[in-house]
Amino acid sequence: MSDHIPELVAGVRNPATLSVCKGHADAVYFSIDRFSLRARARDITLDNLDTFTEQVKDSSLKAYLAINTVIYPEDLPAVDAVVEAAASAGIDAVIAWDPAVITRALDCGLGVHISTQANVSNWQAAEFYRKLGASRVILSRELTLGQIKDIKQHTDMELEVFVHGAMCQAVSGRCYLSAYLLGRSGNCGDCTQPCRWQWTLHGENGGLVELGGKYLLSARDLCMIEHVPELIDAGVDAFKIEGRLRNPGYAAVVSRCYREALDCCLDGSFTRELAQQWKEQMAAVYNRGFSTGFYFGVPGPDGLAVEKDMNASSVRRQAVGVVQNYFVKQGAAAVRLLESGLTVGDSIVIEGTSTYLEQEVESLMIGVDLVQEAGKGQDVGMKVADRVRENDRVFRVERT
């Protein structure tokens, strides 16, 4: 096996997600509140981009900014402002595919990684972007492992591939279904994910066709943890973990598992048994079931999750309430139970833009009285293991 270990690139959406990745990833990619295919990831803005980038660098990570939507004529002045802000903030590279973004980024002295939206699927395309000035291409997700090897043999361009996370029904994410049905464009970051809805298939005679499930378009998540050595041997330079909208718990588990897999490949201790353990750990956070995507050929029925809804994990998070205040001296939080009650011993997660905390409920107070449980609608005091912040959300974690 090669002693060249790929860079591990994790998707993050805010300081909380960054905090759980920094011990595992080598780099993070993120977006601001515009020109991103994850339009709902809005915690990072032009106003705080400098601060967030500084936090990334303080975590000894590289910072990659995605500017990867369709760019229209009226967008060009705003794109210039975003690229200039990225250069000023010290972003290491922008992830782009539109020539307007690429040329502006190069003019500003930024590194450029060609987005998977460009659907780079051969070495000549990779060479085209290398000669243009890009330093890396994020390859099409529809390539096989053999095709990736062929590309690597014919170019010095750095190659990045997705190893884990959501798969799209459309080639390189070029989907028009959301725009057609609801007027919300996936290519502008506003996908409503109709491929994850329940559908029925009707025959020509009007009868229903039985297919063994109703989620007829829902692709399983990509998971290549069992094949990390093969990806390394193919010469891949960077592993990408999809998930800029996933919660910090997801980012923590997935980035740790791939970090451990890469480290085991480096010291020669990687085994299929270990890979299976990592896969089981990742199955306990949000997922739609796992497949190997296109790496070993065009996916068949086993690449679809027709029998499951959006989350196949046996571990679920139930919204409970919101933090109203934090008391430093007492190490406690005031929580309003908006959606559900709490009981001493419950496993909970407290999450916000800058907060991620997993713990059990050790004690509850209503007024001055210690109680074993509190119901929906009540205000409670609760010991917390670390600092939390006003408006942080509280979730109960349950195994179904």
C-alpha positions as CSV (number, residue, x, y, z in Angstrom):
1,M,0.0,0.0,0.0
2,S,1.2,3.6,-0.7
3,D,2.6,5.5,2.2
4,H,0.9,8.6,0.8
5,I,-2.2,9.1,2.9
6,P,-5.0,11.3,1.4
7,E,-6.1,14.6,2.9
8,L,-9.3,14.1,4.9
9,V,-11.8,16.9,4.0
10,A,-14.9,17.3,6.2
11,G,-18.0,19.4,5.5
12,V,-18.9,21.9,8.2
13,R,-21.6,24.5,8.6
14,N,-20.6,26.5,11.8
15,P,-18.2,26.6,14.7
16,A,-19.9,23.8,16.5
17,T,-19.3,21.4,13.6
18,L,-15.8,22.6,13.2
19,S,-15.1,21.9,16.8
20,V,-15.9,18.2,16.5
21,C,-13.9,17.7,13.3
22,K,-10.6,19.5,14.2
23,G,-9.1,16.4,15.9
24,H,-9.8,14.2,12.8
25,A,-9.9,16.2,9.6
26,D,-7.0,17.8,7.7
27,A,-9.2,20.4,6.0
28,V,-12.8,21.6,6.1
29,Y,-15.1,22.9,3.4
30,F,-18.0,25.2,4.0
31,S,-20.1,27.9,2.4
32,I,-21.5,31.3,3.2
33,D,-25.1,32.3,2.9
34,R,-25.0,32.7,-0.9
35,F,-23.8,30.9,-4.0
36,S,-23.8,27.5,-2.3
37,L,-25.6,24.3,-3.2
38,R,-26.5,24.1,0.5
39,A,-28.6,27.3,0.7
40,R,-29.8,26.4,4.2
41,A,-26.3,26.5,5.6
42,R,-26.4,30.2,6.6
43,D,-24.4,30.4,9.8
44,I,-21.3,31.6,8.0
45,T,-21.7,35.0,6.3
46,L,-19.5,37.7,4.7
47,D,-19.7,39.5,8.0
48,N,-18.1,36.6,10.0
49,L,-16.1,34.8,7.3
50,D,-12.8,36.3,8.6
51,T,-13.6,35.1,12.2
52,F,-14.6,31.6,11.1
53,T,-11.6,31.2,8.8
54,E,-9.3,32.3,11.7
55,Q,-11.0,29.5,13.8
56,V,-10.3,27.0,11.1
57,K,-6.6,28.0,10.9
58,D,-6.3,28.0,14.7
59,S,-7.5,24.4,14.5
60,S,-4.6,23.7,12.2
61,L,-6.9,22.9,9.3
62,K,-7.1,24.1,5.7
63,A,-10.2,26.2,4.7
64,Y,-12.0,25.6,1.5
65,L,-15.0,27.8,0.5
66,A,-17.7,26.4,-1.8
67,I,-19.0,28.8,-4.5
68,N,-20.7,26.3,-6.6
69,T,-24.2,27.3,-7.7
70,V,-25.3,28.5,-11.2
71,I,-24.1,32.1,-11.6
72,Y,-26.4,34.5,-13.5
73,P,-25.4,37.9,-15.0
74,E,-26.9,39.8,-12.1
75,D,-24.9,37.7,-9.7
76,L,-21.4,38.7,-11.0
77,P,-20.9,41.8,-8.8
78,A,-21.8,39.8,-5.7
79,V,-19.6,36.9,-6.7
80,D,-16.7,39.4,-7.0
81,A,-17.3,40.6,-3.5
82,V,-17.4,37.0,-2.1
83,V,-14.2,36.0,-3.9
84,E,-12.4,39.1,-2.7
85,A,-13.6,38.5,0.9
86,A,-12.3,34.9,0.6
87,A,-8.9,36.1,-0.4
88,S,-8.9,38.7,2.4
89,A,-9.9,36.1,4.9
90,G,-7.0,33.7,3.9
91,I,-9.1,30.9,2.4
92,D,-6.8,28.2,1.0
93,A,-9.0,27.4,-2.0
94,V,-12.5,28.0,-3.4
95,I,-14.5,25.1,-4.7
96,A,-16.0,26.2,-8.0
97,W,-17.0,25.1,-11.5
98,D,-18.3,28.2,-13.2
99,P,-15.6,29.9,-15.2
100,A,-16.5,33.3,-13.9
101,V,-15.8,32.2,-10.3
102,I,-12.6,30.2,-11.4
103,T,-11.1,33.2,-13.2
104,R,-11.9,35.7,-10.5
105,A,-10.5,33.4,-7.8
106,L,-7.3,32.9,-9.8
107,D,-7.0,36.7,-10.3
108,C,-7.2,37.1,-6.5
109,G,-4.4,34.6,-5.9
110,L,-6.7,31.9,-4.5
111,G,-6.3,28.2,-4.9
112,V,-9.1,26.6,-7.0
113,H,-10.6,23.1,-6.6
114,I,-12.9,22.2,-9.4
115,S,-16.3,21.2,-8.0
116,T,-17.9,17.8,-8.7
117,Q,-20.6,19.9,-10.4
118,A,-18.1,20.2,-13.4
119,N,-18.5,16.4,-13.8
120,V,-14.8,15.8,-14.5
121,S,-14.8,12.2,-15.7
122,N,-11.5,11.8,-17.7
123,W,-7.9,12.8,-17.5
124,Q,-8.0,15.3,-20.4
125,A,-10.7,17.3,-18.6
126,A,-8.5,17.2,-15.5
127,E,-5.6,18.5,-17.5
128,F,-7.7,21.3,-19.0
129,Y,-8.4,22.6,-15.5
130,R,-4.8,22.1,-14.4
131,K,-3.6,24.3,-17.4
132,L,-6.2,26.8,-16.5
133,G,-4.6,27.2,-13.0
134,A,-6.7,24.9,-10.7
135,S,-4.7,22.7,-8.3
136,R,-7.3,20.0,-7.7
137,V,-10.4,18.4,-9.2
138,I,-13.2,16.8,-7.2
139,L,-14.1,14.0,-9.5
140,S,-17.5,13.0,-10.7
141,R,-19.3,10.7,-8.3
142,E,-20.3,8.4,-11.2
143,L,-16.7,7.1,-11.8
144,T,-15.6,3.6,-11.1
145,L,-12.4,2.9,-9.1
146,G,-10.8,1.6,-12.4
147,Q,-11.6,4.9,-14.1
148,I,-10.1,6.9,-11.3
149,K,-6.9,4.9,-11.5
150,D,-6.7,5.7,-15.3
151,I,-7.2,9.4,-14.7
152,K,-4.4,9.4,-12.0
153,Q,-2.0,7.7,-14.4
154,H,-2.4,10.4,-17.0
155,T,-2.4,13.6,-14.9
156,D,-0.4,15.3,-12.1
157,M,-3.6,17.1,-11.0
158,E,-4.6,16.4,-7.4
159,L,-7.7,14.2,-7.4
160,E,-10.4,14.4,-4.6
161,V,-13.2,11.9,-4.3
162,F,-16.3,11.6,-2.2
163,V,-16.1,8.7,0.3
164,H,-19.1,9.2,2.5
165,G,-22.5,10.9,2.5
166,A,-25.6,11.6,0.5
167,M,-25.8,10.5,-3.1
168,C,-28.0,12.4,-5.7
169,Q,-30.2,10.7,-8.3
170,A,-28.9,13.1,-11.0
171,V,-25.5,13.1,-12.6
172,S,-23.2,15.2,-10.5
173,G,-26.2,16.7,-8.8
174,R,-27.5,18.4,-12.0
175,C,-31.2,17.8,-11.0
176,Y,-34.2,19.8,-12.2
177,L,-37.0,17.9,-10.4
178,S,-37.2,20.3,-7.4
179,A,-37.3,23.3,-9.7
180,Y,-40.0,21.6,-11.9
181,L,-42.3,20.6,-9.1
182,L,-41.9,23.5,-6.6
183,G,-39.9,26.2,-8.4
184,R,-37.0,25.8,-6.0
185,S,-33.8,25.0,-7.9
186,G,-31.3,22.4,-6.7
187,N,-28.7,24.0,-8.9
188,C,-29.0,27.2,-6.9
189,G,-28.8,25.4,-3.6
190,D,-32.5,25.3,-2.8
191,C,-33.4,21.6,-3.4
192,T,-36.5,20.3,-1.7
193,Q,-35.3,16.7,-2.2
194,P,-38.3,15.3,-4.0
195,C,-36.2,12.2,-4.6
196,R,-36.6,11.4,-0.9
197,W,-40.4,11.5,-1.0
198,Q,-42.8,8.6,-1.1
199,W,-43.9,7.9,-4.7
200,T,-46.2,5.4,-6.4
201,L,-45.6,3.9,-9.8
202,H,-48.6,3.6,-12.1
203,G,-48.8,1.2,-15.0
204,E,-50.2,2.1,-18.5
205,N,-53.6,0.5,-17.5
206,G,-53.8,2.7,-14.4
207,G,-52.9,0.0,-12.0
208,L,-50.3,0.4,-9.3
209,V,-47.0,-1.4,-9.8
210,E,-45.7,-3.1,-6.7
211,L,-41.9,-2.5,-6.2
212,G,-41.5,-3.5,-2.6
213,G,-41.3,0.1,-1.3
214,K,-42.5,3.6,-1.8
215,Y,-39.2,5.6,-1.7
216,L,-38.6,4.8,-5.4
217,L,-36.0,7.5,-6.1
218,S,-34.1,7.6,-2.8
219,A,-30.4,6.6,-3.2
220,R,-28.6,5.1,-0.3
221,D,-25.7,7.1,1.3
222,L,-22.2,6.4,0.0
223,C,-19.9,4.6,2.4
224,M,-16.4,3.5,1.4
225,I,-14.9,2.8,4.8
226,E,-14.3,-0.8,3.9
227,H,-12.4,0.2,0.7
228,V,-10.1,2.9,2.0
229,P,-7.0,0.9,1.1
230,E,-8.2,0.5,-2.5
231,L,-8.8,4.2,-2.8
232,I,-5.3,5.0,-1.4
233,D,-3.8,2.5,-3.9
234,A,-5.6,4.3,-6.7
235,G,-3.6,7.4,-6.0
236,V,-6.5,9.5,-4.7
237,D,-5.1,12.7,-3.0
238,A,-8.1,13.7,-0.9
239,F,-11.2,12.1,0.7
240,K,-14.3,14.2,1.0
241,I,-17.0,13.7,3.6
242,E,-20.4,15.1,2.4
243,G,-22.6,16.7,5.0
244,R,-22.6,20.4,5.4
245,L,-26.2,20.2,6.7
246,R,-25.7,17.3,9.0
247,N,-25.5,17.8,12.8
248,P,-22.2,17.9,14.7
249,G,-22.7,14.5,16.1
250,Y,-22.7,13.1,12.6
251,A,-19.6,15.0,11.7
252,A,-17.8,13.9,14.8
253,V,-18.5,10.1,14.3
254,V,-17.8,10.1,10.5
255,S,-14.7,12.2,10.5
256,R,-13.3,10.1,13.4
257,C,-13.9,6.8,11.7
258,Y,-12.3,7.8,8.4
259,R,-9.3,9.4,10.4
260,E,-8.8,6.1,12.2
261,A,-9.1,4.1,9.0
262,L,-6.5,6.3,7.3
263,D,-4.2,6.1,10.3
264,C,-4.5,2.3,10.3
265,C,-3.7,2.1,6.6
266,L,-0.5,4.1,7.4
267,D,0.7,1.9,10.2
268,G,-0.5,-1.4,8.5
269,S,-3.2,-2.3,11.1
270,F,-6.3,-1.8,8.8
271,T,-8.5,-4.9,8.8
272,R,-12.0,-5.7,7.4
273,E,-13.1,-6.4,11.0
274,L,-12.1,-2.9,12.0
275,A,-13.8,-1.4,9.0
276,Q,-17.0,-3.2,9.9
277,Q,-16.9,-1.7,13.4
278,W,-16.5,1.8,12.0
279,K,-19.4,1.1,9.6
280,E,-21.6,0.1,12.5
281,Q,-20.6,3.2,14.4
282,M,-21.5,5.4,11.4
283,A,-24.8,3.5,11.0
284,A,-25.8,4.9,14.5
285,V,-25.8,8.5,13.1
286,Y,-28.0,9.9,10.4
287,N,-27.9,7.8,7.2
288,R,-30.2,6.4,4.5
289,G,-28.5,3.0,4.4
290,F,-25.1,2.5,2.8
291,S,-23.8,1.6,-0.7
292,T,-20.5,1.9,-2.6
293,G,-22.1,4.1,-5.2
294,F,-20.5,3.8,-8.6
295,Y,-17.0,2.7,-7.5
296,F,-17.6,-1.0,-8.5
297,G,-20.1,-0.4,-11.3
298,V,-23.5,1.1,-11.9
299,P,-25.6,0.6,-8.8
300,G,-28.5,-1.8,-9.0
301,P,-31.5,-2.0,-6.7
302,D,-29.3,-2.3,-3.7
303,G,-28.2,1.3,-4.3
304,L,-31.7,2.5,-3.5
305,A,-33.4,2.8,-0.1
306,V,-36.9,2.1,-1.3
307,E,-38.2,0.7,2.0
308,K,-36.9,3.5,4.3
309,D,-37.7,7.1,5.0
310,M,-35.1,9.8,5.3
311,N,-33.2,8.3,8.3
312,A,-32.3,4.6,8.5
313,S,-30.4,5.0,11.8
314,S,-31.8,3.2,14.9
315,V,-30.7,6.2,16.9
316,R,-33.1,9.2,16.7
317,R,-33.1,12.7,18.1
318,Q,-36.3,14.1,19.5
319,A,-36.6,17.9,19.9
320,V,-37.2,18.7,23.6
321,G,-36.7,22.4,24.2
322,V,-34.5,25.5,24.1
323,V,-31.9,27.0,26.4
324,Q,-33.0,30.3,27.9
325,N,-30.0,31.0,30.0
326,Y,-26.6,29.7,31.2
327,F,-25.3,30.1,34.8
328,V,-21.6,29.9,34.8
329,K,-21.1,29.6,38.6
330,Q,-23.7,26.8,38.9
331,G,-22.7,25.0,35.7
332,A,-26.4,24.9,34.9
333,A,-28.8,25.9,32.2
334,A,-32.4,27.1,32.2
335,V,-34.4,25.2,29.7
336,R,-37.9,25.7,28.4
337,L,-39.4,22.3,27.4
338,L,-41.3,23.2,24.3
339,E,-41.8,19.9,22.5
340,S,-41.4,17.2,25.1
341,G,-40.6,16.5,28.7
342,L,-37.3,15.2,30.3
343,T,-36.4,12.6,32.9
344,V,-33.3,12.2,35.0
345,G,-31.1,9.7,33.1
346,D,-32.2,10.7,29.6
347,S,-29.4,11.0,27.0
348,I,-29.5,14.4,25.5
349,V,-27.6,16.6,23.0
350,I,-27.4,20.4,23.3
351,E,-26.6,22.0,20.0
352,G,-26.2,25.5,18.6
353,T,-24.2,27.5,16.1
354,S,-21.2,27.4,18.5
355,T,-22.3,24.6,20.9
356,Y,-22.2,20.8,20.8
357,L,-22.6,18.9,24.0
358,E,-23.6,15.2,24.6
359,Q,-24.5,14.2,28.2
360,E,-27.1,12.5,30.4
361,V,-29.6,14.5,32.5
362,E,-28.0,14.3,36.0
363,S,-30.6,16.5,37.8
364,L,-33.6,18.6,37.2
365,M,-35.1,21.5,39.1
366,I,-38.4,23.2,39.0
367,G,-38.1,26.4,41.0
368,V,-36.2,25.3,44.1
369,D,-37.3,21.7,44.1
370,L,-35.3,18.8,42.7
371,V,-37.5,16.6,40.5
372,Q,-37.1,13.3,38.6
373,E,-39.0,14.4,35.6
374,A,-40.5,17.5,34.0
375,G,-43.3,17.8,31.4
376,K,-43.8,19.7,28.2
377,G,-44.3,23.4,28.7
378,Q,-42.3,23.6,32.0
379,D,-39.2,25.6,32.7
380,V,-36.4,23.6,34.3
381,G,-32.9,24.0,35.6
382,M,-30.5,21.4,34.5
383,K,-26.8,20.7,35.3
384,V,-24.7,20.8,32.1
385,A,-21.2,19.5,31.5
386,D,-19.9,22.6,29.6
387,R,-20.9,26.0,28.5
388,V,-24.2,26.3,26.6
389,R,-25.8,29.4,25.0
390,E,-29.1,31.1,24.8
391,N,-31.3,29.6,22.1
392,D,-29.3,26.4,21.8
393,R,-31.6,23.5,21.1
394,V,-32.0,20.5,23.4
395,F,-32.7,17.0,21.9
396,R,-33.3,13.6,23.6
397,V,-31.3,10.8,22.0
398,E,-33.2,7.5,21.8
399,R,-32.5,4.1,20.2
400,T,-35.6,2.8,18.4
